[in-house]
Amino acid sequence: MTLDEKVKAMGIDIDDFSPSTTLAPATRIGNTILVSGHVSTGYQGKLGRDLDVETGKQAARVCAIDLLKAAYTITGTVNNLRVRRLLGAVNSMPEFTDQHLVINGASELFWELYDGELHARSALGFASLPNGFAVEIEAIFEIVE
């Protein structure tokens, strides 16, 4: 099964993507795709007050799907893409310390898609995110030939 087929089997409609009209969802430099930060559409609030870790993981998964879709807009396929780095921002209360568990929601999607292939990652807590979204994640993908 190709990665394009696997994405569809995972229930992801890779073509259903509505990028911002004010910035590029992704840009290519050589064999590297830099993907802009994507927010957890449908999930707003602070982790540790409004949302629990499991809900935060779902929010991070939403971000990961949009990251994949944004990278796809550059190549027209995910077959030759590999995620190399994620930077996750979690809108959280000062005492909340499970940002890494929240961003696992994104990492787990990529682990499933890429059969356990690992990527570099940072998970940080923020006092606020744009429009009160719970999570924002950006990514770096490599195009492998």
N, C-alpha and C positions, 0 to 999 in steps of 0.2 A: 504494500500500500504506500503510495506517495504521501508526502506531507500535506499537499493540497487535499488529497482524499481523506487523510486523517483529520484535518481541520473540520471538514464537512461532517465526518462521522462523529466528531465531538460536539456537533450541533452549532458550530460557529458559521454564520453567514458572512464570509470574508468580504463579500461585495457590498454589504450594507454598512456604509461608513459615511458619515456627514462631517467632514473636516471644517474647521474654523475658516471663515473668509478673511481673517486678518493675519494669519500666520501659516507657514508651511507645516503640515502635520509631520513631515519627515524630509530630510535632505540627504543626498548621497555625496560622499567624498571618497573617490576611488572605490574600494570594496567595502566601505563602511557606510552604514545608514544610521544617522543620528535622528532619533525620534523625539519630537517635542513632548513635554509633559502632558499626559492625558489624565483627566479627573474621573472620579467615581460617579458618573451620571446615575442618578437615582439614590445615591447615598450621601446624605449630608449630616453634619453633626460632629461632635467630639468623641473620640474614643476615650473610654474611662468615665464618661458621663452619660452621653446619649446612646452610644453604641458599644456592644461588647466585641470581643476579639473575633468570634465567628462571623458576625455581621461585617466587621472590618475586613476579614479575609474575602468575603463575597465582593466587597467594594473594590479590593485590590484585583480580584479576578476580572472585574469589569474593565479596569484600567489595562490589564494585560491583553485582553481581547482587542481593545482599541489600539494598543501599541502594535500588535500584530497586523491589524488592518492598515494602519498608517504605513508600516514598512512595505506591505503588499502593494500600496499605491505606487511605490517606486519601481518594483520589479515585476508586478503582475503575477507573481507566484510566491509561495513560501517554501517551495522545494529546495531552493538553494540558500535559504536564510538560516542563520544560527544566532540566537540571542547570546551576547557576550557580557553585557553589564546592565543592571537595573539600578536606578536611584529612586527610592521610595520615600515620600513625605507623608506623614500621618498627622492629621489634625487631632491633637490629643491634649488631655489635661496634664499639668506638670507632674503629677504623681504616677501617670500611666507609663509603664516601662516595657510593654510588650509590642512595640512597633515592629520588631523583627517577626513576630508571629503573624501580625496583620499582613505584612508584605509577603509572607509565605503564600498567601492566596494567589499572587501573581506568579511566584516561582513555581508553585505546584502545577499551574497550567502549563508552563514551559517544560517542566520535568516530564509531564505526561506526554506532551507533543513530541519532545526530543528524546524519549526513552531514557530519562535519567541523566542526560547530559547536563553538567553543571555550568553555572555562570557566576560572574562576580556580582556582588550586590551590596548596597548600603540601605539601611532603613533608619530614618530620622524622624524625631518628633518635632512638630511645629505648633506654635501658639494659634495659628490660623492658616487657612488655605483659601484661595479665591472662591467667593460665593459660598463659603461654608462647607465645601465638599470635604468628605471624610479622608480621602486619599488622592494623591497625585503621584504618578510614576512616569519617569522618562527612561529611555532605553538606547542601547547601542547594539546594532545587529551587524553581523559580518555576512557578506555575500561570498559563498564558497562555490568555486567553479569545479 
